[in-house]
C-alpha cells in the first residue's frame, strides 16, 4: 500500500540546471498537487491537476512546469533552477469519490540549489 | 483569500502533560485537516475534520465550523509527539488549494 511516492528524497543542483521531481500515487485519485515548504512556513501550492490532461496554476507557479499524462503520475519540472527554489517539495493527491476527501501527502523531496 | 491562524506558535511541555492547539480560519470551509510534521519532515495525516469531533487514541479534534475554529487536543503527551502541527483548510466552492497555517511547534521534554 504505497500511497503517494516521491523521488528523489534529496537532490542538490547547480543554478541553471534542470530537473524533474517525480510523484506517483496508486490510489486512483483524480486530484494531484505540488506544494513547497520554506523554513518557518506552511505549505504553498505550486500547481495542481484535476485529472489526466488537465493542469492549473496554484499560488507560486513561476519557474515550474507540470503535465499529467496518466492518472498515476504528476511530475514537477524545474527548467532552470534558481537558489530561490531551494525548498522541500511535497506532492499530494485526493479522491473525489463520495464528496470531499482528505489530501494524502508524500514524504517530500529536499532540494538545494547552489 | 482565506486566512488561517494557529496558536500558540510554540509550546513546550513535560512528558505526560495535556495540551490544546487552536486553528482559526476566516471563511467557510469544506475541508479541514490536521497534520503532524515529524522531525524527519514527514507530514502525517491526523484528522480530516471539517466539522464535529473525532478521537484517535490520545489525540482528539473538534471543529466548530459556524464559529470558524478547530481545536486539537493532545493528552498524556510523549516525546514522540514533538514536531510541528499544521492546520490546513480548503474553502467552499474554491480551488483545489489547501491553505496552511504557520503551524504550532511542540516540544515534549522527558
Interface residues (C-beta under 8 A of the other chain):
Chain A: X31 X33 X35 X40 X41 X42 X43 X44 X45 X48 X50 X56 X58 X59 X88 X90 X92 X100 X101 X102 X103 X104 X105 X107 X108 X110
Chain B: X4 X30 X31 X33 X35 X41 X42 X43 X45 X48 X50 X86 X88 X90 X95 X96 X97 X98 X99 X100 X101 X102 X103
